[in-house]
């Protein structure tokens, strides 16, 4: 399967990276986030249901990264062989 980012999720992801670069005055934490997201994407492309929690009300799966600090929401399109990343959020934000 192939992971595809929605415009909303991609914008949120880059805003988050920018926030942490500015907040910490370095790229170290943002690089850690990027590394964890890349690991997650590789896992999702191989086993999209592995460790995923399903939200029936949202009709989305979610995975948590960096010890519960960030949440990635996604849907799976089996017919097209794609995973659509719909949201990238800090776990401290109000849930969807």
C-alpha positions in Angstrom: 0.0 0.0 0.0 1.0 3.6 -0.5 0.5 6.4 2.0 -0.9 9.7 0.7 -1.2 12.9 2.8 -4.3 15.1 2.7 -3.6 18.8 2.3 -4.9 19.4 5.8 -2.7 16.7 7.4 0.4 17.9 5.5 -0.1 21.5 6.5 -0.6 20.5 10.2 2.5 18.4 10.1 4.7 21.2 8.7 3.2 23.7 11.1 4.1 21.4 13.9 7.7 21.0 12.7 8.0 24.8 12.3 6.6 25.4 15.8 9.2 23.1 17.4 12.1 24.6 15.4 11.1 28.1 16.6 10.2 27.0 20.2 13.4 25.0 20.8 15.7 27.1 18.6 17.0 24.0 16.8 15.8 21.3 14.4 16.6 18.4 16.8 13.1 17.7 18.0 11.6 18.3 14.6 14.0 15.9 13.1 13.0 13.3 15.7 9.3 13.9 14.7 10.2 13.4 11.0 12.1 10.2 11.8 9.2 8.8 13.7 6.7 9.8 11.0 8.9 8.1 8.4 9.0 4.9 10.5 5.3 5.0 11.0 4.7 5.5 7.2 6.9 2.5 6.4 4.9 0.4 9.0 1.6 1.6 7.6 2.6 0.7 4.1 3.4 -2.8 5.2 0.8 -3.5 7.9 -1.8 -0.7 8.0 -3.9 -2.3 10.7 -1.0 -3.2 13.0 -1.4 -1.4 16.4 -4.1 0.8 15.0 -7.1 1.9 17.0 -10.3 2.3 15.0 -12.8 5.1 15.7 -16.2 4.0 14.5 -17.6 7.6 14.9 -14.8 9.1 12.7 -14.4 6.0 10.4 -10.7 6.5 10.8 -7.7 4.6 12.2 -5.2 6.3 14.5 -1.7 5.6 15.5 0.2 7.4 18.3 3.9 8.2 18.0 6.7 9.6 20.2 5.3 8.2 23.4 1.8 9.5 23.0 2.8 13.1 22.0 1.3 13.0 18.4 -1.6 11.2 16.7 -1.9 10.3 13.1 -5.4 9.6 11.8 -5.8 7.8 8.5 -8.2 5.8 6.4 -7.5 2.7 4.3 -8.7 2.3 0.7 -8.2 -1.4 0.0 -9.5 -1.1 -3.6 -6.8 1.4 -4.6 -4.2 0.2 -2.2 -3.8 3.5 -0.5 -3.6 4.8 3.0 -4.9 8.4 3.3 -3.3 10.4 6.2 -6.2 12.7 7.1 -4.9 14.4 10.3 -1.6 15.0 12.1 -2.2 16.3 15.6 -0.6 16.9 18.9 -2.1 14.6 21.5 -2.7 17.6 23.7 -5.1 19.1 21.2 -8.8 18.6 21.7 -9.6 15.1 20.1 -11.4 15.0 16.8 
